[in-house]
Amino acid sequence: MVEGSVLTALRQESALELALLNGSWLNEPKIYTPTETTLELLTDKETDFWRETYYGFTHDSGHFLGLEAPSRFTCQFRIRGTFEALYDQAGIMVRINERQWVKAGIELSDGHAMLSSVLTDGKSDWATSPYTADPTDFWMRATVADGVLRLQVSSDGSHWPLVRLCPFPVAPNYRVGPMACSPKRGGLKVLFSDWTLGPALGKDLHDLS
């Protein structure tokens, strides 16, 4: 178990291992466990990412392990978690700075595990939809290229329906990686695995592979 310490070198350089070695934490959790192929964490108390809209507050306290990505990339990984309290959430984040970012994954809202995305460019929006597959075990994919962000979800790592297609600020590089928050409590346990990061796939919008 690691409690806020620097990670030691790992033997193989998968995308997850590169993130553990070369990535940087925004709000490093007090408790997390890295292996060569997985990252398990427990969220700290009352953590969240949100800017201004409706509520009037700005929170930038959620957990995010970001690996530097080029101007055109695709990143995907598997997320396993048990969402029990209001706004428990975990998924993928793409971030330029504290005012420009997106997070997407599963979030508990009104007693249901919802597919959720928050796009922030100065202020946050929030979009949700029912998720009919198993919300405790899912995959997220983010592709950024030429000012466009494409978010996809998968129940099996093979079939990738569209979650969101939207403009996203052009930048020379981004940070991308796992995100988890628990605004109403602490102790949400999340396991991340099967991480890949590479050039933007460039697939047709209706190619769900």
Beta strands, then each sheet from edge to edge (+ up, - down):
strand 1: 24-26
strand 2: 31-34
strand 3: 38-42
strand 4: 49-51
strand 5: 58-60
strand 6: 63-70
strand 7: 73-81
strand 8: 89-97
strand 9: 100-109
strand 10: 112-121
strand 11: 127-130
strand 12: 137-145
strand 13: 148-154
strand 14: 162-167
strand 15: 173-181
strand 16: 189-198
sheet 1: 1+ 6- 15+ 8- 9+ 10- 11+
sheet 2: 2+ 3- 16+ 7- 12+ 13- 14+
sheet 3: 4+ 5-
end
